[in-house]
């Protein structure tokens, strides 16, 4: 970190002049990533004026403020992405001390072991929570997040090879949308019958209105549409889907045709042409 910090000091010194401190009366902050893989830095004036912010567990920061504890409340930020790159999460430490009181969208790549409430003191406005799991994922911390996110609408989970059945014990009175897919489309986790039954019988499943999921068996699609009583939209990928790029017409789409034959006529069923491995099902939309 020393060489990077020296470069940051040189940069900040150029903003510590009379012009910036007395005439402009403006301070700047430099955030930089200290790791063997990534070397990156961001320079901005204070207070932070944008709606989006990204940082990670190896983010360090310095500013030209006379008092280094000033301007740590990032009240304008509504969308956060936090990445934890450390292999040993038990020793996790956040060196970036900002607080974000007005978050609407939170993207966490691995939860960290610190007291998360000190970083995100208020989650009452949070509507979307996007989390990448890992093999040390702390579901009790997830429940703490859900308990404090009273207006959370959408929960999105990825890196699902690390998912445990403990997820289906999570509770939230506000969540209506569940996304259980990989964002890049590769290494998809296909839920089996047992896991889907657990989802249907869970608190999250019973109140779910929009579900995005990959399943092993197409018959599971019928079970989900029948047994998730509040479900309005199902976006699904099926492991035994025989679709290929030559089948551009729904008249040749074997899975879509099969679903038309086995689902109620009130369902609208389409292949998602933007993400063609997924089929969209709108339930009871033709009544």
Steps between C-alpha positions, in 0.01 A plus 500: 500500500791740569582583136134556421455715808799713406350559156168592662678747730664669202164524325323643805775754557411656165150565641628639830581842356354838595285488186323179606488546877436874535368636170295198389454380859478148367651174617573188297523135597693221331391138541734229382503122492800334656542147370744295297242453225322835474655845512243769455423845641209745494524873570195714579397819676317500832225454589448206263236608248401186306231233540723194443806385691724190485770388738661186641666362812842627385386857434703765681433870509664837566377855458612861523259562790669648808293257705511155340172395664300761306282423195458128569122507464418425134137606517445536125601143421206273416676205334793318663726220377732347760754231405682282753817362339652344811528123514476495879176677583547440871785753490304742288551868575351801330752783469248730334294680763211652303138474607213475253168600663279513188555172314240369252711236322773297672732257322722292730758262357543286814375625833767610743536419868500859627196660655323585177265740675787742560554533125134501400328655804162529328353254251139613525508621139677193357296339220756271329759276668743314271742255666769266365540202732815319606575189706527704822177691444333604825123449475443659840649819358265471203207475740625809683503686168148383419373600844632854454382533138131557562422609142717245318322381183764296314759248627752381240751224578784375280800264534235244585734200518557627855129517586382304805149392594529749786396766249144367506476584870550871429205728570387834365152651491577731207687293238292423191770425240761221522784455250698179542720504190855572387537847352736396221293196400787254553526229765128513566370330814197288408267449796378144551153390612592491870639852493198633313265342754699671776469830313124459453454430872727781617389843616677659202333258260148541633499876446705501176334673203792498254743206491811461282653153533666206320350153550609148411159362404234668287226345713631715783379802301144371532543451874636851550217667309242294689638512854647850535160655559598865450716443192427737210814459286739206466822542302652158468790308351462125470794260480329272245388787278569396139491853360768601251568811294326363192165488682409866469129429465287398800342241271832313508580565866456160664501621863264790436261266317521249788421774752203614294368143512548458876431843652159668527386695196505818711882495494698701246822320405787642294864431436710797617674598177747724683598212731383202292587230752219636716126460455262761639166393645234751604242326715126568474559796270231396248206504738 
